[in-house]
């Protein structure tokens, strides 16, 4: 059975699988528990969208850095050592992905699988 901690208004604020101080045991079909789980699932979807956006922006920043280096605005070795290491790691991974795509093409998803999740 799940254990929940409620706020002053009776809304579930935390869920545990073992008894903890201040928590009450509730049935798995408790409406407050269901509302808490639903709310957190929606928050997770919003966070997924942010992560996806951040990953796309990382690619843009990498491309901007490459353009600035190619144009001679600054040299790669002028970047901090940590940034150089991270960019070199990403460059290597991009080359690996490019090689995989050239060998096998883009990986096709099964017809019943939606790429957006």
Beta strands, then each sheet from edge to edge (+ up, - down):
strand 1: 2-6
strand 2: 12-16
strand 3: 24-26
sheet 1: 2+ 1- 3+
end
